[in-house]
Amino acid sequence: MVIQKKAKQRTLITNEKGTIPEQFRNIRASIQYVADKKKIKTIMATSCRQGEGKSSLIANLAMFMSKSGKRVLLIDGDLRLPTIHRIFKLKNYVGLSDLLKDDQFHRYEGIQKIDDYLDVMASGASPYNPSELLSDSLLPEILKEYETVYDFIFIDAPPIGLSDTIITANYCDATILVLENGKTTKTQLKECIEKCKMQNIDVLGIIRNKVKRRRHESSYYYDYVKK
């Protein structure tokens, strides 16, 4: 008998008040400031390890960015373990992998509208070899087209140690590293940053996830954005 591991619950933040929403607004403001200064539109999110809360964080960040009146597209670029469609409770019939494998698909076919300012593209079917699909694909051309329509494009990618993450990062303007506070060690973070430097990946900033200030407060996010 095979016992399946229960999927971790990932939720969107719908409450506008409190510490967590305020932290997301702080992160949003920091990203907007740097993005305007450096002409950044496409941002990839990755992590040092699996399970650091990267997908939930980038999903909520995309949502909060759209609340400021920016047109935002969130793409699930984790073709190995996609989760964005589950967070938004969307279908995953047509997505990024389908557009990259078959040019018969219309480039906007896999985009699903959340509201007037936020759109989401699911991952599509998981390919046999994601890195090969990404390295020999239409992704750079597709992203350039999307940049004419959206103010920001966020891409959820696997942890930095995988080759498909490095490939995707080189198609993006900048990268955000997400780490789980108290879990990722300083050594792991240093190695992660060194990998980015070796691959000429521009790290926009580091977001520490699940930081607690007081016992009675719930987990929230703290940001550090390098300029």
C-alpha positions in Angstrom: 0.0 0.0 0.0 1.3 3.5 -0.9 0.6 6.2 1.5 0.5 9.6 -0.2 2.0 12.5 1.6 -0.7 15.1 2.4 -0.2 18.3 0.5 0.8 21.4 2.5 -2.0 23.9 2.8 -1.1 27.1 1.0 -3.5 30.1 1.3 -3.9 33.6 -0.1 -4.0 36.5 2.4 -7.4 38.1 2.0 -7.4 40.3 5.2 -6.2 43.8 4.4 -5.3 44.6 8.0 -2.6 43.2 10.3 1.1 42.6 10.3 1.4 40.2 7.4 -0.4 42.5 4.9 1.7 45.4 6.0 4.9 43.5 5.4 3.7 42.6 1.9 3.0 46.2 1.2 6.6 47.0 2.4 8.0 44.4 0.1 5.9 45.7 -2.7 7.1 49.3 -2.2 10.7 48.2 -2.1 10.4 46.2 -5.3 8.6 49.0 -7.1 11.3 51.5 -6.1 14.1 49.3 -7.4 12.2 48.2 -10.5 11.5 51.8 -11.5 15.2 52.6 -11.0 16.5 49.6 -12.9 13.7 49.1 -15.5 12.8 45.7 -14.1 9.6 43.9 -15.2 10.1 40.2 -15.0 11.1 38.8 -11.6 11.8 35.1 -10.7 11.3 33.7 -7.2 13.5 30.8 -6.1 14.9 29.4 -2.8 17.9 27.5 -1.5 15.8 24.5 -0.5 12.5 22.9 -1.2 9.6 23.8 1.1 10.6 27.3 2.2 7.2 28.8 1.4 8.4 30.3 -1.9 5.2 29.6 -3.9 2.9 31.0 -1.3 5.0 34.1 -0.9 5.2 34.9 -4.6 1.5 34.2 -5.1 0.6 36.7 -2.3 3.2 39.2 -3.5 1.8 39.1 -7.0 -1.7 39.7 -5.6 -0.6 42.6 -3.4 1.3 44.1 -6.4 -1.9 44.0 -8.4 -3.8 45.7 -5.6 -1.7 48.8 -6.2 -3.2 49.1 -9.7 -0.3 47.3 -11.6 -1.2 44.8 -14.2 0.5 41.6 -13.0 1.0 38.1 -14.6 2.0 35.2 -12.3 3.6 32.3 -14.1 4.1 28.9 -12.5 7.6 28.1 -13.8 8.1 25.1 -11.5 7.5 22.4 -14.0 8.6 19.7 -11.6 6.3 20.4 -8.6 3.8 23.0 -9.6 1.6 24.6 -6.9 0.4 27.9 -8.1 -2.8 26.5 -9.6 -3.7 24.9 -6.3 -3.1 28.2 -4.4 -5.6 30.0 -6.7 -7.8 26.9 -7.1 -7.4 26.9 -10.9 -7.4 24.2 -13.6 -4.1 23.1 -14.9 -5.1 21.8 -18.3 -3.1 24.3 -20.4 -0.1 26.1 -19.1 3.5 27.1 -19.6 4.8 23.7 -20.6 2.1 23.3 -23.3 3.0 26.7 -24.9 6.7 25.7 -24.9 6.1 22.2 -26.4 3.6 23.1 -29.0 3.6 26.4 -31.0 0.0 25.6 -32.1 -1.2 27.0 -28.7 -2.1 30.7 -28.7 0.3 32.5 -26.3 -2.5 33.8 -24.2 -4.5 30.6 -24.1 -3.1 29.3 -20.8 -3.7 32.6 -18.9 -6.5 32.6 -16.4 -7.9 35.9 -15.1 -8.2 36.3 -11.3 -9.4 40.0 -11.3 -9.0 43.1 -13.4 -5.3 43.4 -12.6 -4.1 39.9 -11.8 -3.7 37.0 -14.3 -2.2 33.6 -13.6 -0.6 31.0 -15.9 -0.4 27.5 -14.5 2.5 25.2 -15.3 0.7 22.8 -17.6 1.6 19.1 -17.8 5.0 18.2 -16.2 7.5 17.4 -18.9 9.9 14.6 -18.8 12.9 16.9 -18.9 12.1 20.5 -17.9 15.6 21.8 -18.4 15.7 20.7 -22.0 12.3 22.2 -22.7 13.3 25.5 -21.1 16.7 25.8 -22.8 15.3 25.2 -26.3 12.1 27.1 -26.0 10.1 30.2 -27.0 10.1 31.4 -23.4 12.3 34.6 -24.0 10.2 35.6 -26.9 6.9 34.9 -25.0 8.1 36.9 -22.0 9.0 39.9 -24.2 5.5 39.9 -25.6 3.9 39.7 -22.2 6.1 42.6 -21.0 4.2 44.8 -23.5 0.9 43.9 -21.7 1.8 43.6 -18.0 3.6 46.0 -15.6 5.1 43.0 -13.7 5.6 39.4 -14.5 6.4 37.1 -11.5 7.7 33.5 -12.2 7.7 30.8 -9.5 10.7 28.6 -10.1 12.2 25.5 -8.4 15.1 25.8 -5.9 18.3 27.3 -7.2 20.2 24.0 -7.4 18.3 22.8 -10.5 19.4 23.6 -14.0 15.9 24.7 -15.2 15.9 27.4 -12.5 19.2 28.8 -13.8 17.9 28.8 -17.3 14.7 30.6 -16.3 16.7 33.2 -14.3 18.7 34.2 -17.3 15.4 35.1 -19.1 14.3 37.3 -16.2 15.4 40.8 -15.2 16.0 39.9 -11.6 15.6 37.2 -9.0 14.2 37.1 -5.4 15.6 34.5 -3.0 13.1 33.2 -0.4 14.4 31.5 2.7 12.6 30.1 5.8 13.8 31.8 8.9 15.5 29.4 11.3 15.7 26.6 8.7 18.1 27.8 6.0 21.6 28.1 7.5 24.0 30.9 6.8 26.2 28.4 4.9 23.3 27.3 2.7 22.4 30.9 1.9 26.0 31.8 1.1 26.3 28.8 -1.2 23.0 29.8 -2.8 24.2 33.4 -3.4 27.5 32.1 -4.8 25.6 29.9 -7.3 23.7 33.0 -8.5 26.9 35.0 -8.9 28.5 32.2 -10.9 25.5 32.1 -13.2 25.3 35.9 -13.5 21.9 35.9 -11.9 20.9 39.3 -10.6 19.6 38.9 -7.0 17.1 41.7 -6.4 16.8 40.8 -2.7 16.2 38.2 -0.1 12.9 37.6 1.7 13.0 35.9 5.0 9.8 33.9 5.5 8.0 32.9 8.8 9.7 35.4 11.1 8.1 35.8 14.5 8.5 38.9 16.7 6.2 38.1 19.7 4.7 35.0 21.1 1.1 36.1 20.5 1.8 37.2 16.9 1.4 34.8 13.9 4.2 34.2 11.4 4.8 37.1 9.0 7.3 38.1 6.4 10.3 40.4 6.6 12.1 41.7 3.6 15.6 42.9 2.7 15.9 44.3 -0.8 19.4 45.1 -2.1 19.7 48.2 -4.2 
